[in-house]
Amino acid sequence: MFLYRILYSIFIINLFVSYNPTLCETYKYTREYLLNSKLFNLEPPQTAFSLDIQPISYPDKCELIHLHSVSRHGSRYPTPEDIIAFDELEKIFANVSFAKEWYKNPFPMRKSQQLVKRGEIEPYFDGLQSRKRYAKFWDGVEYDPEVIKFQSTQTPRTGASMMSFSQGLFNGKGPLDTCKSQPIYYWNLPPEQDDILFMYLACRRWNETVVASNKLLDQSYAYGNTTLTQIAKRLSERYHLSPHLDPHLVPEIFQNCRFWLTVFNRTDAWCSLLSPKELLLLRHHYDIIFYYQYSYGHPLNARLGCRYFTQLVNGVEDYLNGNSSMIADLKNAHSFTLYIILTTLCSDGRVLIRALFNFKPFLIPGCENEYCEWNKFKETLGDKIGCDFEKMCAYP
């Protein structure tokens, strides 16, 4: 009998822009348009909170025996850097009559990067959906820390997301109180030591070379000197801003739009200042940063996920060889973690594994079909399994 293994599943959502422009002084968008756009890391409610889930289909005569997943944390509050920038925008737009209801920064520093209410619920539904999606796999499985492993990065938002996910997964199957909640153990490492999920922070070479690479600086400068400057000029002239809006604050209007949508479900505040084209241009501003810092824009990123895949391979090998009883390795991390994992996975072409992205099988470049041999998968990763992370990341 052939054994079927899903080795990882990634739950990060990016959506395409939609809009409804008018001839008014501001741009009008509906909540549904922006939630169904590819501008922000926001999953539309119709899928994020749906329980109309069909079980994953298996190939004939195959059985799912090992599940490995890594999820992004739930929706969060802004970063400290964003909140400081929002304070600057508050001062700049204080005298703009149109903005009098919403120019003040509503995001306190003490809540920076914590989960918003929506973000607390999203992972819970991910857990509920996982049980439905892999119904046969989870049937009869009771929680045991030696059988089900939970891991997150050492941040409040990923830890809380991991707990929320576990409650959805084992909903009503534990011993606690009337809801029969299931207590679980999840482990993490300090960021500077976490070469599995926080690999970019744990790597000194990455911190010394990739974060501020010349390519990134050149691209960011060029984009800021043209695109961001033009948007800043238009907004300054349109709303009579004095002094004129600094181009470096233009992306923060985009971020303000994102968080007012996430937290308050409002599209009539900062979002309304930007045209549909400008929203896309500002999305591209962040895409440039993500590309050079976490993806193919720097060659180190093509290897930086090596410890992640080493752990994955060793976990599956131990189970297949009878050295481990772990059947599910469930992780919660960050969007940047996912970028690096995918960059490392796809960089060498032929990856022999069945991979799911947003729960849908995709053909990894170089693979003949979606089902590939495990030994070939290990051969493809080569020295990315068992890599000398400390030597690779050392910086003179």
C-alpha positions in Angstrom: 0.0 0.0 0.0 1.2 3.5 -0.8 1.4 5.9 2.1 0.2 9.4 1.5 1.8 12.2 3.3 0.8 15.9 3.4 3.9 17.5 4.8 2.9 21.0 5.2 -0.1 23.3 4.6 0.1 27.1 4.6 -2.8 29.3 5.6 -1.7 32.8 4.5 -4.2 34.8 2.4 -3.4 37.7 0.0 -6.3 39.1 -2.1 -6.7 41.4 -5.2 -7.9 45.0 -5.2 -11.4 45.9 -6.0 -12.9 49.4 -5.8 -15.8 51.6 -6.5 -14.4 55.1 -7.4 -16.7 58.1 -7.6 -16.3 61.7 -8.7 -16.4 62.9 -5.1 -13.4 64.5 -3.4 -12.5 61.1 -1.8 -12.5 57.5 -3.0 -15.2 55.3 -1.8 -14.7 51.6 -1.2 -16.9 49.0 0.3 -15.7 46.8 3.1 -16.3 43.7 0.9 -14.2 45.1 -2.0 -11.2 45.7 0.3 -11.6 42.4 2.2 -11.6 40.6 -1.1 -8.6 42.5 -2.4 -5.0 41.3 -2.5 -3.8 44.4 -0.8 -3.8 43.2 2.8 -3.2 39.9 4.7 -6.9 39.7 5.4 -9.0 36.6 4.5 -12.6 37.3 3.5 -15.1 36.4 6.1 -16.9 34.0 3.7 -13.9 31.7 3.9 -12.1 32.7 7.1 -15.2 31.9 9.2 -16.9 29.2 7.1 -17.5 25.7 8.3 -18.7 24.5 5.0 -15.5 22.5 4.4 -15.1 19.5 2.2 -12.6 16.9 3.3 -9.3 16.7 1.4 -9.4 13.9 -1.2 -6.7 11.2 -1.2 -5.3 9.2 -4.0 -6.6 5.7 -4.4 -5.3 3.1 -1.9 -3.5 5.9 0.0 -3.8 7.1 3.6 -2.8 10.3 5.3 -0.4 9.4 8.1 1.5 12.5 8.9 0.5 16.2 8.8 2.8 19.2 9.0 1.4 22.7 8.9 2.7 26.2 9.5 0.2 29.1 9.8 0.4 32.8 10.1 -0.8 34.4 13.3 -4.2 36.1 13.4 -4.8 39.7 12.4 -2.9 42.1 14.7 -2.6 45.7 15.7 0.1 47.9 14.1 3.8 47.7 14.8 5.5 50.3 17.0 7.0 52.0 13.9 3.6 52.3 12.3 2.0 53.8 15.5 4.8 56.4 15.7 4.1 57.2 12.0 0.4 57.4 12.7 1.1 60.0 15.3 2.9 62.1 12.7 0.0 61.7 10.3 -2.3 62.9 13.1 -0.5 66.2 13.3 -0.4 66.7 9.6 -4.1 66.0 9.0 -5.3 67.9 12.1 -6.4 70.9 10.1 -8.0 68.9 7.3 -11.7 69.4 7.7 -12.6 66.2 5.9 -10.6 64.2 8.4 -11.9 65.7 11.6 -13.7 62.5 12.6 -10.8 60.2 12.2 -7.4 61.9 11.9 -6.4 61.0 15.5 -4.4 57.9 16.0 -6.6 55.3 17.9 -3.9 52.7 18.3 -2.1 52.7 21.6 1.5 51.6 21.8 0.8 49.1 24.6 -1.3 47.0 22.1 1.3 47.1 19.3 1.3 43.8 17.4 -1.1 42.1 19.7 -4.1 40.2 18.2 -7.2 42.2 17.4 -10.6 40.6 18.1 -10.8 39.2 14.6 -7.3 37.9 14.9 -8.2 35.9 18.1 -11.1 34.2 16.2 -9.4 33.5 12.9 -7.0 30.7 14.2 -9.9 29.1 16.1 -11.7 28.7 12.8 -8.5 27.4 11.2 -8.5 24.7 13.8 -12.2 23.9 13.2 -11.6 23.8 9.5 -8.5 21.5 9.9 -10.6 18.9 11.7 -13.2 19.0 8.9 -10.6 19.1 6.1 -8.7 16.2 7.5 -11.7 14.4 9.0 -10.4 10.9 8.5 -6.9 11.7 9.9 -8.3 13.4 13.1 -11.0 10.8 13.7 -10.3 9.2 17.1 -7.1 11.1 17.7 -6.8 12.3 21.3 -4.4 15.0 22.3 -1.0 13.8 23.5 2.0 16.0 23.5 4.1 13.1 22.1 1.6 12.7 19.2 0.5 16.2 18.4 3.3 18.8 18.6 2.5 22.5 18.8 5.2 25.1 18.2 5.2 28.9 17.8 7.6 31.8 17.7 8.1 33.5 21.0 5.7 36.4 20.5 2.3 37.0 22.2 0.4 37.0 18.9 1.7 33.7 17.7 1.3 32.1 21.1 -2.3 33.3 21.4 -2.9 32.1 17.8 -1.6 28.7 18.6 -3.9 28.4 21.6 -6.9 29.6 19.6 -6.0 27.1 16.8 -5.7 24.2 19.3 -9.1 25.1 20.8 -10.7 24.9 17.4 -8.9 21.6 16.6 -9.9 19.9 19.9 -13.2 21.8 20.4 -15.3 19.8 22.9 -12.9 17.0 23.3 -11.0 18.0 26.4 -11.7 17.7 30.2 -12.1 21.3 31.3 -15.4 22.9 32.3 -18.7 22.7 30.5 -17.1 23.5 27.1 -14.7 20.5 27.5 -11.6 22.6 26.5 -8.4 20.8 25.9 -5.2 22.1 27.6 -2.2 21.8 25.3 1.6 22.3 25.5 3.3 24.4 22.8 7.0 25.2 22.8 9.0 28.1 21.4 12.6 29.5 21.4 13.9 33.0 22.0 14.0 34.8 18.6 17.8 35.0 18.4 17.9 31.2 18.9 14.9 30.2 16.8 16.5 29.0 13.5 13.3 27.1 12.6 10.6 29.8 12.6 12.4 33.0 13.3 15.3 32.0 11.1 15.8 35.5 9.7 16.3 37.0 13.2 18.5 34.1 14.4 20.9 34.5 11.4 23.6 37.1 12.0 24.6 37.2 8.3 21.0 38.0 7.4 20.8 40.8 9.9 24.1 42.2 8.7 23.6 41.9 5.0 20.1 41.2 3.8 18.0 43.7 5.9 19.8 46.7 4.4 21.2 45.2 1.2 22.3 47.6 -1.6 19.7 46.2 -4.0 16.9 46.9 -1.5 18.2 50.4 -0.7 18.5 51.2 -4.4 15.1 49.9 -5.3 13.4 51.6 -2.3 15.1 54.9 -3.0 14.2 54.9 -6.6 10.6 54.0 -5.9 10.3 56.6 -3.2 11.9 59.3 -5.3 9.4 58.7 -8.1 6.1 57.0 -7.1 5.9 57.9 -3.4 6.9 61.5 -4.1 4.2 61.9 -6.7 1.5 60.5 -4.4 2.7 62.8 -1.6 2.5 65.8 -3.9 -1.0 65.0 -5.0 -2.2 64.6 -1.4 -0.5 67.7 -0.3 -2.0 69.8 -3.0 -5.5 68.2 -2.8 -5.8 68.7 1.0 -3.6 71.9 1.3 -1.1 70.3 3.6 1.5 72.6 5.0 4.3 71.6 5.1 3.9 69.2 2.3 3.5 65.5 3.2 6.9 63.7 3.4 7.0 60.8 0.9 8.2 58.4 3.6 4.8 58.8 5.3 2.7 57.9 2.2 3.0 54.1 2.9 1.8 54.7 6.4 -1.5 56.1 5.0 -1.8 52.7 3.3 -1.1 51.0 6.7 -3.6 53.2 8.4 -6.2 52.1 5.8 -5.4 48.5 6.5 -5.8 48.8 10.3 -8.9 50.9 10.2 -10.4 48.2 8.0 -9.2 45.4 10.2 -10.1 46.9 13.6 -13.0 49.2 12.9 -14.4 47.8 9.5 -14.2 51.3 8.2 -13.2 52.2 4.6 -14.2 55.9 4.8 -11.2 57.1 6.7 -7.6 56.7 5.5 -8.5 54.4 2.7 -10.6 57.1 1.1 -7.6 59.3 0.5 -6.0 56.9 -2.0 -7.1 56.1 -5.5 -7.3 52.4 -6.6 -4.0 52.8 -8.5 -2.3 54.3 -5.5 -3.4 51.4 -3.3 -1.8 49.0 -5.7 1.4 51.2 -6.0 1.7 51.2 -2.2 1.1 47.5 -2.0 4.0 47.2 -4.5 6.2 49.4 -2.1 5.9 46.6 0.5 6.3 43.9 -2.1 9.7 45.4 -3.0 10.8 45.2 0.7 9.4 41.6 1.1 11.1 40.4 -2.1 14.6 41.6 -1.2 14.4 40.9 2.6 12.6 37.6 2.6 12.5 36.1 -0.8 14.4 35.7 -4.1 15.9 39.2 -3.9 18.8 37.8 -1.9 20.4 34.4 -2.4 20.7 33.7 1.3 16.9 33.5 1.6 17.0 30.4 -0.7 18.9 28.6 2.0 17.6 30.2 5.2 14.8 27.7 5.6 17.2 24.8 5.8 16.7 24.2 9.6 12.9 24.2 9.1 13.1 21.5 6.4 15.7 19.6 8.5 13.2 19.4 11.4 10.4 18.4 9.0 12.4 15.6 7.4 13.8 14.3 10.6 10.3 14.3 12.2 8.8 12.3 9.3 11.8 10.0 9.2 11.6 9.3 12.9 7.9 8.4 12.5 8.4 6.2 9.5 11.3 4.3 11.3 9.3 3.8 14.4 11.4 6.2 16.5 8.6 8.7 17.1 4.8 8.6 17.7 4.3 12.2 16.4 1.7 12.3 13.6 1.1 16.0 13.5 3.6 18.9 13.7 1.5 22.2 13.9 3.3 25.6 13.9 2.3 29.2 14.1 4.6 31.9 12.9 4.7 35.0 10.6 4.2 35.9 7.0 7.9 36.5 6.7 8.5 32.9 7.9 6.2 31.6 5.1 8.0 33.7 2.5 11.4 32.2 3.4 10.0 28.6 3.6 8.5 28.9 0.1 11.6 30.6 -1.2 13.8 27.8 0.2 11.4 25.1 -1.0 11.0 26.2 -4.6 14.5 27.5 -5.3 16.0 24.3 -6.5 13.2 23.2 -8.8 12.3 19.6 -8.5 10.6 19.1 -5.0 9.0 15.8 -4.7 6.2 16.2 -2.3 2.5 17.0 -2.2 2.3 20.6 -1.1 -0.9 22.6 -0.3 -1.1 26.4 -0.5 -4.3 27.8 1.0 -5.4 24.1 1.1 -5.2 23.6 -2.7 -2.5 21.4 -4.2 0.0 23.2 -6.4 2.6 21.8 -8.7 6.1 22.8 -7.5 8.3 23.9 -10.4 10.2 20.9 -11.8 7.9 18.3 -10.4 6.0 16.1 -12.9 2.9 15.8 -10.8 1.6 16.7 -7.3 2.5 13.3 -5.8 6.2 12.6 -5.5 8.5 10.2 -3.7 9.7 11.1 -0.2 13.3 9.9 -0.9 13.4 12.1 -4.0 12.2 15.0 -1.9 15.1 14.6 0.5 17.5 14.2 -2.4 16.2 17.5 -3.9 16.7 19.4 -0.7 20.3 18.1 -0.5 22.5 19.9 2.0 19.6 22.1 3.1 18.8 19.1 5.3 21.2 19.1 8.3 22.8 22.4 7.3 25.4 24.1 9.4 23.2 27.1 10.3 25.7 28.7 12.6 28.5 28.6 9.9 26.2 29.8 7.2 24.9 32.7 9.2 28.2 33.8 10.8 29.2 37.3 9.7 32.9 38.4 9.8 
